[in-house]
Amino acid sequence: MDIILTAIACFIGYIIGRIGHVLGGQIRSPHHWIYGLILAIGGMFFVKEYFGIPTIMFGVGLFVSDLDDFIQLKFYGVDAKGKKRFWGID
């Protein structure tokens, strides 16, 4: 059951990250890979608690959904103009 919960948490993080990228990519704000990294690191402090591993996996999903911006070290700003894909890593 724990494996299913962690997979669901990771998938939900990815989905929320993609929705934020497609719908909120034109807003001047920090990129959401930063929030994913904060959640993944913060979850490590609570790994013994019930919500620790799901928090880490949610952060990983959020981080992966914006992996391209992390690779290019984009911290703040609007996403580049272009076709927005829901399934993918932009």
C-alpha positions as CSV (number, residue, x, y, z in Angstrom):
1,M,0.0,0.0,0.0
2,D,2.9,2.4,0.8
3,I,4.3,1.9,-2.7
4,I,1.0,2.8,-4.3
5,L,0.6,5.9,-2.1
6,T,4.1,7.1,-3.0
7,A,3.5,6.5,-6.7
8,I,0.2,8.4,-6.5
9,A,1.9,11.3,-4.7
10,C,4.6,11.5,-7.3
11,F,2.1,11.4,-10.1
12,I,0.0,14.1,-8.5
13,G,3.0,16.3,-8.1
14,Y,3.8,15.8,-11.8
15,I,0.3,16.6,-12.8
16,I,0.1,19.8,-10.7
17,G,3.4,20.9,-12.1
18,R,2.2,20.4,-15.6
19,I,-1.0,22.2,-15.0
20,G,1.0,25.1,-13.5
21,H,3.3,25.1,-16.5
22,V,0.5,25.1,-19.0
23,L,-1.9,27.5,-17.2
24,G,0.5,29.6,-15.2
25,G,3.6,29.7,-17.5
26,Q,3.0,33.3,-18.4
27,I,3.1,34.6,-14.8
28,R,6.3,36.1,-13.6
29,S,7.1,34.0,-10.6
30,P,9.7,31.4,-9.4
31,H,9.8,28.3,-11.5
32,H,8.1,25.3,-9.8
33,W,11.1,23.1,-9.8
34,I,12.2,25.2,-6.8
35,Y,9.1,24.3,-4.9
36,G,9.6,20.6,-5.8
37,L,13.2,20.7,-4.5
38,I,12.1,22.4,-1.3
39,L,9.4,19.8,-0.7
40,A,11.8,16.9,-1.5
41,I,14.4,18.1,0.9
42,G,11.9,19.2,3.5
43,G,10.3,15.7,3.4
44,M,13.6,14.1,4.3
45,F,13.3,15.6,7.8
46,F,10.0,13.8,8.2
47,V,10.9,10.5,6.6
48,K,9.9,8.6,9.8
49,E,6.5,10.2,9.8
50,Y,3.5,9.0,7.8
51,F,3.6,12.0,5.4
52,G,7.4,12.1,4.9
53,I,7.8,9.8,1.9
54,P,4.7,11.1,0.1
55,T,6.0,14.6,0.6
56,I,9.3,13.7,-0.9
57,M,7.7,11.9,-3.9
58,F,5.3,14.8,-4.4
59,G,8.3,17.1,-4.6
60,V,10.1,14.8,-7.0
61,G,7.0,14.8,-9.3
62,L,6.9,18.6,-9.2
63,F,10.6,18.8,-9.8
64,V,10.5,16.5,-12.8
65,S,7.6,18.3,-14.4
66,D,9.9,21.4,-14.7
67,L,13.2,19.6,-15.3
68,D,14.1,21.5,-18.4
69,D,14.0,24.8,-16.5
70,F,16.2,23.3,-13.8
71,I,18.8,22.1,-16.4
72,Q,18.9,25.6,-17.8
73,L,19.0,27.0,-14.2
74,K,16.0,29.3,-14.7
75,F,14.9,30.5,-11.3
76,Y,12.4,33.3,-11.9
77,G,10.4,34.6,-14.8
78,V,8.0,33.8,-17.6
79,D,8.3,30.6,-19.6
80,A,9.3,30.9,-23.2
81,K,6.6,31.4,-25.8
82,G,5.7,28.3,-27.8
83,K,3.3,25.4,-27.9
84,K,2.6,24.1,-24.4
85,R,2.5,20.4,-24.0
86,F,0.8,18.8,-21.1
87,W,2.6,15.4,-21.2
88,G,6.3,16.1,-21.3
89,I,9.1,17.9,-19.7
90,D,9.5,21.5,-20.7
